[in-house]
């Protein structure tokens, strides 16, 4: 292995940036060229087929078999003009990534000749194996049948020679087996609930759209070094590695000049994104060495999420071409910043109003305030659901590590906006409002736009921060599917808005005027949700104590966090808003707990293998060299001189022996703990056992190995070190 390390470094020295040339100097010439968008639909589809697609997108109208055949024929013609030879239903199972099965357009005609066929039936629906994907017991291993069905709201696209059709993925019995199906339900739920609330203010609003702008953080590592690190290859993170003398302490990487090889990779990635209609806009160095970020312009949540899944796949493929490996793990390196995927979320009406943006008059500001306060209440009531939505084995290494949002959910509004809310609670009495009180309140609300022109400095420690016209959910992990967080947020918001609307309606039925009813209920919500507002340092120990006093939860235990998917409040949201049925929700929990268990299991097995087969033999080999050196000293020097000169080497031999013994003992103990956990029947008990009895060994074994790395001769150390992984360009 040590030879592999040095061969990798030698190979790295000869790397050169690849030449990248865009198809045209004008971005507009090739933007969306690989997407079957409305412009291409108009070109390749008959008028009636084009109308059928647009009606399906805008009104949810079903597409007839006849129309489906026309659409499929037009889509195939376009795809073939792009060089496509195959098609696939592209879906998002409950794994980390997407799934696809490629079928050729080839078929036999009635006379036995080969023809190219792509029917409406093949476009609309396919039958992939549903038991081979995580399903939480919905499908047995002998029950293979599942369906993929076309999501017309997300356009088809061509990658290489394959036509990709975005689809949902459901079981034979109809239960959702993917991220997209519940996401679409959550978006429909928030659309309906938000529209109903908007109509209290403006009857012209008929749709509300949820938007998402994601920020994808990632690390790059040279492919040769990556291949020389089995832990990176098999788990996505380094299970061992002593900190480099220099890492991010100088903060000289953040926003610095991008290395030429990385620039070439970014250029090609952006070109491929533009061809697929992905509006990537921002690229820069992140805080940690060899860490970077890519961010697009915001889009509709469903499309934005599809694009993020596509981008993660593109990154991996293009990186290999440039002799890089992309690390999407939330914490690939110990001691430096991990990677997140901030979800910038907003709600906008079909009349062009951003519901999280203040307006130009008290009435529009009242609409803004209504949605702002409902977000506060939504997060306050559903903090555990939001925490569950971003809980994973990999993200747990990042959350709460004083580099990312803490595990405690809170909202940052800024002092000025918070003071407006406090003023509202103080100015309103519990009795009926006077005309003067209403006027005073309206004047205060009318000040909101000018206040937000000078917003409080952004709080990077807040998990859920208001950033002027959107909320930034900072806790989502870099490898995650955005849909997990977006399902929770939009479903919870729908639930909260429905409750708010019902309260307003009841107050109006009891004789309270609409305006006063809204004011009064908002006041109650501002007071009730006050504990979730926090302006200070989310990393501090003081905040942990303060949060506990406020009744906020601080769940660092991953299985415990995931169990909140099925608590009473989460069930009232996810089942109450018809995002999941009982079976689907329980299966989600089972899948997430199983994923956690398997990831820790893999990390444990990989670490045990590397420790026993690579690290221990290397340490013993170096120890034998030291023993040989001692024998030479004994033969060369007097007894007195020998004792003086050999003391440091003897101590080093003892230290190595202690470390080796501890590693071997702890690997055995970890293996036994794993065996005990594996024999547990309950997926819940198994996950808890892995968290509590297996996972702690990962850190303690690592500690011994990292000490050995500093004690053993660099020449024989088998794995690339942090200084090589982080600072080779």
SULDALIN-V123893 format. One record per residue. N is the residue number from 0. RES is the residue in one small letter. PSI is psi in degrees with one decimal (* if undefined). Layout:
BEGIN
N_RES_PSI ; N_RES_PSI
END
This chain:
BEGIN
0_x_-37.2 ; 1_x_-34.8 ; 2_x_-40.8 ; 3_x_-40.0 ; 4_x_-48.5 ; 5_x_-31.4 ; 6_x_-40.7 ; 7_x_-44.7 ; 8_x_-37.1 ; 9_x_-43.6 ; 10_x_-39.8 ; 11_x_-35.3 ; 12_x_-21.5 ; 13_x_3.2 ; 14_x_140.3 ; 15_x_149.2 ; 16_x_139.6 ; 17_x_148.5 ; 18_x_127.9 ; 19_x_121.8 ; 20_x_123.2 ; 21_x_154.8 ; 22_x_-27.7 ; 23_x_155.8 ; 24_x_-25.1 ; 25_x_119.7 ; 26_x_-39.1 ; 27_x_-20.9 ; 28_x_-29.4 ; 29_x_0.1 ; 30_x_125.3 ; 31_x_12.4 ; 32_x_-24.4 ; 33_x_18.7 ; 34_x_135.1 ; 35_x_73.0 ; 36_x_-174.8 ; 37_x_-36.8 ; 38_x_-43.1 ; 39_x_-32.0 ; 40_x_-44.1 ; 41_x_-34.0 ; 42_x_-38.4 ; 43_x_-10.8 ; 44_x_145.6 ; 45_x_157.2 ; 46_x_-44.1 ; 47_x_-33.6 ; 48_x_-40.8 ; 49_x_-43.1 ; 50_x_-37.5 ; 51_x_-40.6 ; 52_x_-48.0 ; 53_x_-38.0 ; 54_x_-38.2 ; 55_x_-39.1 ; 56_x_-48.1 ; 57_x_-32.6 ; 58_x_-7.6 ; 59_x_19.3 ; 60_x_130.9 ; 61_x_149.1 ; 62_x_125.7 ; 63_x_162.8 ; 64_x_-41.2 ; 65_x_-46.1 ; 66_x_-38.0 ; 67_x_-40.3 ; 68_x_-40.9 ; 69_x_-42.9 ; 70_x_-44.9 ; 71_x_-41.0 ; 72_x_-43.6 ; 73_x_-42.0 ; 74_x_-40.9 ; 75_x_-43.3 ; 76_x_-44.1 ; 77_x_-46.4 ; 78_x_-41.5 ; 79_x_-33.6 ; 80_x_-20.3 ; 81_x_4.9 ; 82_x_10.4 ; 83_x_137.4 ; 84_x_-14.9 ; 85_x_166.1 ; 86_x_158.0 ; 87_x_146.8 ; 88_x_115.5 ; 89_x_114.0 ; 90_x_173.9 ; 91_x_83.5 ; 92_x_176.1 ; 93_x_47.7 ; 94_x_-177.5 ; 95_x_86.8 ; 96_x_-167.4 ; 97_x_170.8 ; 98_x_147.9 ; 99_x_141.7 ; 100_x_116.3 ; 101_x_128.8 ; 102_x_139.5 ; 103_x_158.2 ; 104_x_-4.9 ; 105_x_143.0 ; 106_x_171.4 ; 107_x_137.8 ; 108_x_177.2 ; 109_x_-28.2 ; 110_x_9.9 ; 111_x_1.5 ; 112_x_154.2 ; 113_x_130.0 ; 114_x_164.3 ; 115_x_115.2 ; 116_x_141.3 ; 117_x_97.9 ; 118_x_169.4 ; 119_x_-34.5 ; 120_x_-43.0 ; 121_x_-32.5 ; 122_x_-48.8 ; 123_x_-41.1 ; 124_x_144.2 ; 125_x_171.4 ; 126_x_81.6 ; 127_x_167.6 ; 128_x_116.4 ; 129_x_-16.8 ; 130_x_-17.9 ; 131_x_-8.1 ; 132_x_155.3 ; 133_x_128.5 ; 134_x_0.5 ; 135_x_34.6 ; 136_x_-0.2 ; 137_x_-39.4 ; 138_x_131.8 ; 139_x_160.8 ; 140_x_-24.3 ; 141_x_-1.0 ; 142_x_92.2 ; 143_x_-21.1 ; 144_x_133.1 ; 145_x_170.3 ; 146_x_142.0 ; 147_x_136.9 ; 148_x_136.3 ; 149_x_129.2 ; 150_x_97.4 ; 151_x_-20.1 ; 152_x_-11.0 ; 153_x_118.3 ; 154_x_149.0 ; 155_x_157.7 ; 156_x_163.2 ; 157_x_126.9 ; 158_x_122.4 ; 159_x_-112.0 ; 160_x_25.0 ; 161_x_128.8 ; 162_x_119.5 ; 163_x_125.8 ; 164_x_108.7 ; 165_x_131.5 ; 166_x_161.7 ; 167_x_167.5 ; 168_x_114.6 ; 169_x_158.3 ; 170_x_165.6 ; 171_x_-31.9 ; 172_x_1.4 ; 173_x_-8.8 ; 174_x_146.0 ; 175_x_136.0 ; 176_x_14.6 ; 177_x_-175.4 ; 178_x_-32.5 ; 179_x_-42.1 ; 180_x_-54.2 ; 181_x_-28.2 ; 182_x_-45.9 ; 183_x_-38.2 ; 184_x_-41.8 ; 185_x_-38.8 ; 186_x_-38.7 ; 187_x_-39.6 ; 188_x_-45.3 ; 189_x_-32.1 ; 190_x_-51.7 ; 191_x_-47.3 ; 192_x_-44.0 ; 193_x_-37.1 ; 194_x_-43.6 ; 195_x_-41.5 ; 196_x_-41.5 ; 197_x_-34.3 ; 198_x_-12.6 ; 199_x_-24.6 ; 200_x_-34.0 ; 201_x_111.1 ; 202_x_-11.3 ; 203_x_-16.1 ; 204_x_123.1 ; 205_x_-13.5 ; 206_x_147.1 ; 207_x_129.0 ; 208_x_137.7 ; 209_x_131.3 ; 210_x_154.5 ; 211_x_131.1 ; 212_x_110.6 ; 213_x_155.0 ; 214_x_107.8 ; 215_x_111.8 ; 216_x_148.4 ; 217_x_161.4 ; 218_x_151.7 ; 219_x_140.9 ; 220_x_142.1 ; 221_x_141.3 ; 222_x_-36.2 ; 223_x_-42.9 ; 224_x_-39.6 ; 225_x_-46.3 ; 226_x_-22.0 ; 227_x_0.8 ; 228_x_91.9 ; 229_x_-32.4 ; 230_x_-39.5 ; 231_x_-44.6 ; 232_x_-40.2 ; 233_x_-24.2 ; 234_x_-12.8 ; 235_x_-4.9 ; 236_x_162.7 ; 237_x_118.7 ; 238_x_-6.6 ; 239_x_163.0 ; 240_x_117.1 ; 241_x_143.5 ; 242_x_143.1 ; 243_x_148.3 ; 244_x_-37.6 ; 245_x_127.1 ; 246_x_-106.6 ; 247_x_11.1 ; 248_x_-28.0 ; 249_x_-10.8 ; 250_x_35.7 ; 251_x_0.1 ; 252_x_-36.9 ; 253_x_123.0 ; 254_x_14.0 ; 255_x_178.9 ; 256_x_136.7 ; 257_x_129.1 ; 258_x_145.1 ; 259_x_-42.2 ; 260_x_-38.7 ; 261_x_-39.5 ; 262_x_-43.5 ; 263_x_-43.7 ; 264_x_-46.6 ; 265_x_-40.7 ; 266_x_-49.2 ; 267_x_-38.8 ; 268_x_-45.3 ; 269_x_-42.1 ; 270_x_-47.1 ; 271_x_-36.0 ; 272_x_-45.8 ; 273_x_-40.2 ; 274_x_-33.9 ; 275_x_11.7 ; 276_x_23.8 ; 277_x_114.9 ; 278_x_59.9 ; 279_x_139.2 ; 280_x_-39.7 ; 281_x_135.5 ; 282_x_139.1 ; 283_x_164.2 ; 284_x_137.9 ; 285_x_-172.6 ; 286_x_-46.1 ; 287_x_153.7 ; 288_x_138.8 ; 289_x_23.8 ; 290_x_139.8 ; 291_x_170.3 ; 292_x_144.7 ; 293_x_133.3 ; 294_x_139.6 ; 295_x_175.9 ; 296_x_145.9 ; 297_x_154.0 ; 298_x_174.8 ; 299_x_140.7 ; 300_x_-47.3 ; 301_x_-47.0 ; 302_x_-42.2 ; 303_x_-40.4 ; 304_x_-43.0 ; 305_x_-43.8 ; 306_x_-37.8 ; 307_x_-41.9 ; 308_x_-39.8 ; 309_x_-41.4 ; 310_x_-43.3 ; 311_x_-37.4 ; 312_x_-44.0 ; 313_x_-42.8 ; 314_x_-45.1 ; 315_x_-44.9 ; 316_x_-44.3 ; 317_x_-36.4 ; 318_x_-43.2 ; 319_x_-36.2 ; 320_x_-32.7 ; 321_x_14.9 ; 322_x_36.1 ; 323_x_159.9 ; 324_x_135.7 ; 325_x_130.8 ; 326_x_110.4 ; 327_x_-2.8 ; 328_x_143.6 ; 329_x_-24.3 ; 330_x_69.7 ; 331_x_-24.4 ; 332_x_135.6 ; 333_x_139.1 ; 334_x_-8.7 ; 335_x_165.5 ; 336_x_138.3 ; 337_x_-172.5 ; 338_x_136.2 ; 339_x_-175.7 ; 340_x_84.6 ; 341_x_131.1 ; 342_x_107.4 ; 343_x_111.2 ; 344_x_137.0 ; 345_x_164.7 ; 346_x_130.9 ; 347_x_143.8 ; 348_x_163.3 ; 349_x_-5.6 ; 350_x_5.1 ; 351_x_16.2 ; 352_x_126.8 ; 353_x_114.2 ; 354_x_-12.5 ; 355_x_14.7 ; 356_x_132.7 ; 357_x_154.2 ; 358_x_-160.4 ; 359_x_-2.5 ; 360_x_166.7 ; 361_x_-35.6 ; 362_x_-48.6 ; 363_x_-31.8 ; 364_x_-31.4 ; 365_x_-38.5 ; 366_x_-47.1 ; 367_x_-46.9 ; 368_x_-38.9 ; 369_x_-46.9 ; 370_x_-35.2 ; 371_x_-48.9 ; 372_x_-35.3 ; 373_x_-32.4 ; 374_x_-44.9 ; 375_x_-47.7 ; 376_x_-38.2 ; 377_x_-47.3 ; 378_x_-40.9 ; 379_x_-46.6 ; 380_x_-26.6 ; 381_x_27.6 ; 382_x_-36.6 ; 383_x_-33.9 ; 384_x_-44.5 ; 385_x_-38.5 ; 386_x_-41.5 ; 387_x_-35.3 ; 388_x_-19.6 ; 389_x_10.7 ; 390_x_129.8 ; 391_x_164.6 ; 392_x_-43.4 ; 393_x_-40.7 ; 394_x_-22.7 ; 395_x_-25.6 ; 396_x_-20.1 ; 397_x_-45.5 ; 398_x_133.2 ; 399_x_7.0 ; 400_x_24.3 ; 401_x_36.0 ; 402_x_-12.8 ; 403_x_170.4 ; 404_x_147.7 ; 405_x_167.8 ; 406_x_-15.5 ; 407_x_126.0 ; 408_x_128.5 ; 409_x_166.8 ; 410_x_133.7 ; 411_x_122.3 ; 412_x_-25.5 ; 413_x_143.9 ; 414_x_-38.2 ; 415_x_-43.4 ; 416_x_-37.4 ; 417_x_-40.6 ; 418_x_-34.7 ; 419_x_-45.8 ; 420_x_-41.7 ; 421_x_-39.1 ; 422_x_-40.2 ; 423_x_-43.1 ; 424_x_-31.9 ; 425_x_-35.9 ; 426_x_-24.0 ; 427_x_128.2 ; 428_x_171.4 ; 429_x_-18.2 ; 430_x_177.0 ; 431_x_137.5 ; 432_x_139.3 ; 433_x_163.9 ; 434_x_-36.9 ; 435_x_-41.4 ; 436_x_-41.9 ; 437_x_-43.0 ; 438_x_-44.3 ; 439_x_-43.8 ; 440_x_-45.5 ; 441_x_-39.3 ; 442_x_-41.3 ; 443_x_-42.9 ; 444_x_-33.6 ; 445_x_-18.7 ; 446_x_-9.6 ; 447_x_-47.4 ; 448_x_-43.7 ; 449_x_-30.6 ; 450_x_-42.5 ; 451_x_-11.3 ; 452_x_-24.8 ; 453_x_61.6 ; 454_x_151.5 ; 455_x_147.0 ; 456_x_139.0 ; 457_x_138.1 ; 458_x_105.6 ; 459_x_-9.2 ; 460_x_-2.4 ; 461_x_131.7 ; 462_x_-26.0 ; 463_x_91.8 ; 464_x_136.1 ; 465_x_125.4 ; 466_x_34.1 ; 467_x_-43.4 ; 468_x_15.8 ; 469_x_167.6 ; 470_x_137.4 ; 471_x_109.9 ; 472_x_105.1 ; 473_x_-3.9 ; 474_x_-13.7 ; 475_x_143.1 ; 476_x_155.8 ; 477_x_-30.7 ; 478_x_-5.0 ; 479_x_160.9 ; 480_x_121.9 ; 481_x_-25.5 ; 482_x_-34.7 ; 483_x_-48.6 ; 484_x_-39.6 ; 485_x_-32.8 ; 486_x_-49.9 ; 487_x_-48.1 ; 488_x_-48.9 ; 489_x_-36.0 ; 490_x_-44.3 ; 491_x_-38.1 ; 492_x_-40.5 ; 493_x_-45.6 ; 494_x_-43.3 ; 495_x_-43.6 ; 496_x_-37.2 ; 497_x_-41.1 ; 498_x_-42.1 ; 499_x_-47.4 ; 500_x_-41.7 ; 501_x_-38.9 ; 502_x_-42.4 ; 503_x_-45.4 ; 504_x_-42.3 ; 505_x_-42.6 ; 506_x_-39.4 ; 507_x_-36.9 ; 508_x_-31.2 ; 509_x_2.8 ; 510_x_-0.6 ; 511_x_138.4 ; 512_x_153.1 ; 513_x_-48.2 ; 514_x_-47.7 ; 515_x_-37.1 ; 516_x_-43.6 ; 517_x_-47.5 ; 518_x_-48.5 ; 519_x_-43.1 ; 520_x_-37.5 ; 521_x_-40.7 ; 522_x_-46.0 ; 523_x_-40.0 ; 524_x_-37.7 ; 525_x_-44.0 ; 526_x_-46.6 ; 527_x_-36.6 ; 528_x_2.9 ; 529_x_-37.3 ; 530_x_-23.4 ; 531_x_-15.9 ; 532_x_127.8 ; 533_x_129.3 ; 534_x_-10.6 ; 535_x_-158.3 ; 536_x_109.0 ; 537_x_-11.6 ; 538_x_-14.1 ; 539_x_152.6 ; 540_x_-32.4 ; 541_x_-38.7 ; 542_x_-38.0 ; 543_x_-43.0 ; 544_x_-43.0 ; 545_x_-42.9 ; 546_x_-40.1 ; 547_x_-41.1 ; 548_x_-33.0 ; 549_x_-8.4 ; 550_x_15.5 ; 551_x_147.1 ; 552_x_150.7 ; 553_x_85.1 ; 554_x_107.2 ; 555_x_-14.9 ; 556_x_114.4 ; 557_x_-53.6 ; 558_x_-36.9 ; 559_x_-42.4 ; 560_x_-43.3 ; 561_x_-32.2 ; 562_x_-21.3 ; 563_x_-6.2 ; 564_x_-27.5 ; 565_x_18.1 ; 566_x_172.7 ; 567_x_-43.9 ; 568_x_-45.2 ; 569_x_-39.5 ; 570_x_-38.4 ; 571_x_-29.4 ; 572_x_-56.0 ; 573_x_-37.7 ; 574_x_-39.7 ; 575_x_-35.1 ; 576_x_10.5 ; 577_x_33.7 ; 578_x_-42.5 ; 579_x_154.7 ; 580_x_178.9 ; 581_x_-46.3 ; 582_x_-45.5 ; 583_x_-42.0 ; 584_x_-45.1 ; 585_x_-36.4 ; 586_x_-37.4 ; 587_x_-46.3 ; 588_x_-45.8 ; 589_x_-44.3 ; 590_x_-46.8 ; 591_x_-40.5 ; 592_x_-40.1 ; 593_x_-41.6 ; 594_x_-43.5 ; 595_x_-48.7 ; 596_x_-47.7 ; 597_x_-37.1 ; 598_x_-42.9 ; 599_x_-38.4 ; 600_x_-47.3 ; 601_x_-46.3 ; 602_x_-41.3 ; 603_x_-44.1 ; 604_x_-40.5 ; 605_x_-44.7 ; 606_x_-43.5 ; 607_x_-44.2 ; 608_x_-49.7 ; 609_x_-40.4 ; 610_x_-48.1 ; 611_x_-38.8 ; 612_x_-16.1 ; 613_x_-52.5 ; 614_x_-50.9 ; 615_x_-48.9 ; 616_x_-37.3 ; 617_x_-43.5 ; 618_x_-42.7 ; 619_x_-40.8 ; 620_x_-44.7 ; 621_x_-37.2 ; 622_x_-40.5 ; 623_x_-36.6 ; 624_x_-40.0 ; 625_x_-40.3 ; 626_x_-39.5 ; 627_x_-39.2 ; 628_x_-38.8 ; 629_x_-42.0 ; 630_x_-39.7 ; 631_x_-40.6 ; 632_x_-42.3 ; 633_x_-39.4 ; 634_x_-25.8 ; 635_x_-37.4 ; 636_x_163.9 ; 637_x_165.8 ; 638_x_-40.5 ; 639_x_-46.2 ; 640_x_-40.1 ; 641_x_-46.0 ; 642_x_-40.4 ; 643_x_-46.8 ; 644_x_-23.1 ; 645_x_-7.5 ; 646_x_-46.2 ; 647_x_-38.3 ; 648_x_-38.4 ; 649_x_-43.0 ; 650_x_-39.3 ; 651_x_-40.9 ; 652_x_-43.8 ; 653_x_-45.4 ; 654_x_-47.4 ; 655_x_-41.9 ; 656_x_-44.2 ; 657_x_-43.9 ; 658_x_-44.9 ; 659_x_-44.9 ; 660_x_-44.6 ; 661_x_-42.3 ; 662_x_-48.7 ; 663_x_-40.6 ; 664_x_-45.0 ; 665_x_-33.0 ; 666_x_-42.3 ; 667_x_-45.5 ; 668_x_-41.7 ; 669_x_-41.5 ; 670_x_-43.5 ; 671_x_-40.6 ; 672_x_-38.1 ; 673_x_-42.1 ; 674_x_-43.4 ; 675_x_-46.8 ; 676_x_-41.1 ; 677_x_-25.0 ; 678_x_-1.4 ; 679_x_137.3 ; 680_x_-36.2 ; 681_x_128.5 ; 682_x_-29.9 ; 683_x_-50.4 ; 684_x_-38.9 ; 685_x_-45.4 ; 686_x_-43.7 ; 687_x_-38.7 ; 688_x_-42.2 ; 689_x_-38.7 ; 690_x_-42.7 ; 691_x_-29.5 ; 692_x_-19.2 ; 693_x_-49.3 ; 694_x_-38.4 ; 695_x_-29.1 ; 696_x_-27.3 ; 697_x_-40.2 ; 698_x_-41.9 ; 699_x_-40.2 ; 700_x_-42.8 ; 701_x_-41.8 ; 702_x_-44.1 ; 703_x_-43.3 ; 704_x_-42.7 ; 705_x_-34.1 ; 706_x_-40.8 ; 707_x_-35.7 ; 708_x_-34.0 ; 709_x_-10.6 ; 710_x_-28.5 ; 711_x_146.1 ; 712_x_127.5 ; 713_x_-31.7 ; 714_x_-28.2 ; 715_x_-0.8 ; 716_x_129.4 ; 717_x_-21.4 ; 718_x_142.1 ; 719_x_136.8 ; 720_x_167.8 ; 721_x_-38.9 ; 722_x_-30.7 ; 723_x_-40.5 ; 724_x_-36.8 ; 725_x_-24.1 ; 726_x_4.9 ; 727_x_131.2 ; 728_x_*
END
